Amino acid sequence: MKVGFTGTRLGMTSEQARRIEELLIELRATELHHGDCRGADTQAHDIAWRLGLNVVIHPPIEPWMRAFCPGPCRQPKGYLERDHDIVDECEVLLATPRGPEELRSGTWATVRYARKIGRRFLVVF
């Protein structure tokens, strides 16, 4: 199963990271797509590599928050466009926001897009 991931630049809590690993196993994930930013994307990348998953990176154009994780990369795009690509290329989206839904959050914008197109998503608080 192809799984997309979105999370904050602040990173995941240890409980969120533990649950993401459990979900990747439960979902029988074979591939993880993420946005290559420092923080939660890097943590999810490391978990996926440890589990032996294929990882596909959707980097942002702006390099200032990019993590430069190793692996195959899609063409760099603006944040919103690459977040949509992540959702479009996965069967389920996993999200680790820092709190309740808010308007000015890339993580929540990605979840809203998944909801809009009818993509399955799971939010891990």
N, C-alpha and C positions, 0 to 999 in steps of 0.2 A: 504494500500500500504506500502511495505517495502522500507524505505528510508535509504540510506547510507549518512554519513557525513564525510567531511575532512576539516580541517582548520589549521591555524598556532598556534604554541605555544604562540605567542604574543597575541592571542585572537582576537575576532571580534570587529569591530567598532560597535557603537550603531546602525548605519544604517544597517549594515550586519545582526546583531542579529534580528532587527525588520523584515527584509525581510525574514530571515530564518523562523521565526515564521509564517509569512504570507504564505510562500510556504508550510510549513507543513500542514497548514489548507487547502489551495487551493488544494493540492495533496490528501487530505483526508488520510494523513499518519496514519497508525496504529502502526508502529514499526520504531524505529530509531536505526541504527547501527553506532557506533563510536569507535575511537581508544584509548579512555581513557587517553589522555595526558592533562596536564594542559593547560589552554588557551581556544581555540575555542571549543574543544571537551567538556570541562566542561560546557561552556555556552550553547552549543546545548543540552547537557544532561538536564540541568535545564529547558530549554524551553520545551523539550519533556515531562518531568515529569509534568510540569505545565499544559500541554495540555492533560495529561492523556494517553500518548502513552506508549506502551511497549518499553523498551530500552534494547538493546543487546550490551554488551561491548566486544570489541576485544582488549585486553590489549597487550602492548609490553612486551617482556622479560625483557628489561632493566627497572628497577624501578625508575631511577632518575628523569624522567619527567612524570611519571605516576600520574594520579589524584586520583585513587582508588575510582571512582564513585560507588555508590551503585547500585546493580542490577545483573542480570545473566551475567556471564562472559564466553567467549570462552577460550580455552587454550591459554596462552600467547605465542606469536610468535615474530619473528623478524619483524621490521617495514615494510619492503616491503611485506612479506608474509601476515601479518595481514591486510595490506591495500588492498591487492588483495582479501582477504576473505570478507572484507566489501563490495567491489564492486560486488563480485560474489553472495553475499547473498541479494542484494537489487535490486529493480526495477528501481530506479533512484538515482543518486548521487548528493548531494548538496555540493558545495565547496566554501569556503570563503578564498581565497588567500590574501596575503598582497599587491600584485601588479601583474604586467604582468607576463606571463609565463616565468619561469626560469628553468634551468636544475637541479640545486641542491636544490630542494624543494620537500619535501614529499607530500605536498598538490598537487602540479602540477604533480608529478609522479603518484599519484592516479588518477587524471583526465586523464592523458595520457593512463593509463591502461583501464579506462572506455571507452575511445574513441576507443582503440585498439580492445576491445571485442564487441563493438557496444552497450554498455550500455548507456542509456539516462543519461545526466548529465546537471546540471545548475550551472554556476559560478556566484557568487554574489560578486561584487567588492565593 
